[in-house]
Structures are given as C-alpha cells and as structure tokens.
Amino acid sequence: MVEVRRVALPGVGVMHSFTTADGVELAVVAHRTGSSDLVARRGRDERHATTLRLDEDEAHTLAELLGGTRVIESIVELEDLPGVPIDWFSIDEQDAIVDRAVGLLPDVDGVALVALVRGDHAHPSPSADFVVRAGDTLVAAGPAHGIEVLFRAVRDGDGLAVRPSARSDESPDA
C-alpha cells in the first residue's frame, strides 16, 4: 500500500502526496475554495515541478477517471442541494480523533455528523461510541463555519472532550 502524506496548509487547505515507484512525487492541494492543484515533480526538484489548477468539476472528473469511490461521488452530488452545505474530512493517522469515539466531538450549533465512511461502507449517523479509525471519512452537514470548527476538533483536538482512547474492538471494521 502506498504511504500518503497529509499536510495542513493554514488558510489554503490540505495537501496529500505520495511518491510513485518511479520516484515521482504526486500531490493534490485541496483548496478551501473548492479548486485543487495537481502537482508532479521528480524527487524534491522544485525547478521542474508541473502544477495543474483544476476547478471542482475537473477535479471530480479526474477522481472518477482514477476510480474514486461511489460513496464519495454520492456525497459530491449531495453538495449541490441548495441550503444544505455538506463537507467531508479524510481521517489520517495523526488526527486527534483517531481511535476515539465520535461522541468526543464537540456539539456545534447547526452541524450534524451525517455519516462515517469506512472503506466502501457508510455508517449513517454513527452512535456516540462509534470509534474513528485512520482511513475513515467523516461527512458533516451544516454552516461552513460550524463544519470548520468540527473538523478542527477532528484534526487538532480543539474542543474534543477529554476521555481515554477507545479499545480496538469497540467499533465495527466493516
């Protein structure tokens, strides 16, 4: 399995990158504005990097061509519903919520945790004791500012209730 690195870019978004077997580093910078940058470079050579700016539709099309999951495609389609802002957050090893229950997340006015996606299985409205794992995707609906507060708790631990980490057998692995 390829190791994907995640770097938060304050005020910009998030960058995910990995290195191919041929030594090419591929990175996707997901901007908070919805656009994405696809960056390719050989090793750490900044001088020969190629950057492509993709708007939201182009990024979605590229993801489909590369085999994006049906669950994420469905979430993207829901994003077009007027008055129902929806966003999702991919959970990485270093996120504060890893191996902890979703019930530790702060209650944010107007924000609902719609689902937790693990692999190709969605867990709608996960119970408070459902344990989050690296590789999961959290889906939330509500005002953009509220979703940012929720995802800050997921990433940095801001506002997380203080309780011990969960045991590995407390949540389904489906």
C-alpha positions in Angstrom: 0.0 0.0 0.0 1.3 3.5 -0.9 2.0 5.8 2.0 0.1 9.1 1.7 1.4 12.1 3.5 -1.1 14.8 4.7 0.0 18.4 5.4 -2.4 21.1 6.6 -1.9 24.4 4.8 -3.4 27.0 7.1 -5.6 29.4 5.2 -5.2 27.4 2.0 -6.5 23.8 2.6 -4.8 20.4 2.7 -2.1 18.7 0.7 -2.0 15.0 0.2 1.1 13.5 -1.5 2.8 10.2 -2.3 5.9 9.1 -4.2 5.5 6.7 -7.1 7.7 3.6 -7.7 9.4 5.7 -10.4 10.4 8.4 -7.8 7.8 11.0 -8.9 6.1 12.9 -6.1 2.4 13.5 -6.8 0.5 15.9 -4.7 -3.0 17.2 -4.6 -3.6 20.5 -2.8 -7.3 20.8 -2.0 -8.1 24.5 -1.5 -10.9 25.6 0.8 -12.3 27.4 -2.3 -13.1 24.1 -4.0 -10.3 24.2 -6.5 -7.4 21.7 -6.5 -3.8 21.7 -7.6 -2.3 18.6 -9.0 1.5 18.8 -8.7 4.0 16.4 -10.1 7.8 16.5 -9.6 10.7 14.2 -9.7 12.0 13.8 -6.2 12.4 17.1 -4.4 13.3 19.1 -7.6 11.2 22.3 -7.3 12.5 23.7 -10.5 10.9 21.0 -12.7 7.5 20.7 -10.9 4.4 20.8 -13.0 1.3 22.2 -11.5 -2.2 22.0 -12.9 -5.1 24.0 -11.3 -8.4 22.1 -11.5 -11.8 23.6 -10.8 -14.2 21.5 -8.7 -15.8 19.8 -11.8 -12.4 19.0 -13.3 -11.1 17.5 -10.0 -14.3 15.4 -9.7 -13.9 14.1 -13.3 -10.2 13.2 -12.7 -11.2 11.4 -9.5 -13.8 9.4 -11.5 -11.3 8.5 -14.1 -8.9 7.3 -11.4 -11.5 5.3 -9.8 -13.0 7.4 -7.0 -15.4 5.5 -4.7 -19.1 5.6 -5.3 -19.7 6.8 -1.8 -17.6 9.9 -2.3 -19.3 10.5 -5.7 -22.7 10.4 -4.0 -21.5 12.9 -1.4 -20.3 15.3 -4.1 -23.7 15.1 -5.8 -25.4 16.0 -2.5 -23.2 19.0 -2.3 -25.4 20.7 -4.9 -28.5 20.7 -2.7 -29.4 24.3 -2.0 -29.3 25.3 1.7 -27.6 22.1 2.8 -23.8 22.6 2.9 -22.1 19.3 3.1 -18.4 18.6 3.6 -16.2 15.6 4.4 -12.9 15.0 6.1 -10.5 12.1 5.5 -9.0 10.9 8.7 -5.2 10.4 8.9 -3.1 8.7 11.5 -2.1 12.0 13.1 -5.6 13.3 13.5 -6.7 13.9 17.1 -9.9 11.8 16.8 -8.1 8.6 15.6 -9.1 5.6 17.8 -11.5 7.8 19.8 -15.3 7.8 19.8 -17.3 10.3 17.7 -19.1 11.3 20.9 -16.0 13.1 22.0 -16.5 15.6 19.1 -18.0 19.0 20.3 -21.6 19.8 19.6 -21.5 22.6 17.1 -24.7 24.6 16.5 -26.4 23.6 13.3 -23.9 20.9 12.3 -24.8 17.3 12.0 -22.4 14.4 11.6 -24.2 12.7 8.7 -22.1 9.6 8.3 -18.8 7.9 8.8 -17.4 6.1 5.8 -15.1 3.2 6.3 -13.8 1.5 3.1 -16.9 1.2 0.9 -19.4 1.1 3.7 -21.2 4.2 5.0 -22.3 4.2 8.7 -25.2 6.8 8.7 -25.5 8.9 11.9 -22.9 7.0 13.8 -23.6 6.4 17.5 -21.6 8.4 20.1 -19.5 5.3 21.0 -18.5 4.6 17.3 -14.7 4.7 17.1 -13.0 6.6 14.3 -10.1 4.9 12.5 -7.4 6.3 10.2 -8.6 6.0 6.7 -12.3 6.8 7.6 -14.1 9.7 6.2 -16.4 11.9 8.3 -19.3 13.5 6.5 -21.0 16.6 8.1 -23.8 19.0 7.1 -24.3 22.5 8.4 -22.9 26.0 8.1 -19.4 26.2 6.7 -18.0 27.9 9.8 -19.5 25.2 12.0 -18.1 22.4 9.9 -14.7 24.1 10.1 -15.0 24.1 13.9 -15.9 20.4 13.9 -13.1 19.4 11.5 -10.6 21.5 13.6 -11.6 19.3 16.6 -11.1 16.2 14.4 -7.6 17.3 13.2 -6.2 19.2 16.1 -8.3 18.2 19.1 -9.7 21.7 19.6 -12.9 21.2 21.7 -12.6 17.4 22.0 -14.0 16.0 25.2 -11.2 14.5 27.3 -11.8 10.8 27.7 -9.4 7.8 27.3 -8.8 6.4 23.8 -11.1 3.6 22.7 -10.0 -0.1 22.5 -9.7 -1.5 19.0 -12.6 -4.0 19.5 -15.2 -1.3 20.2 -16.1 -0.4 16.6 -17.0 -2.4 13.5 -14.3 -2.7 10.9 -16.8 -3.1 8.0 
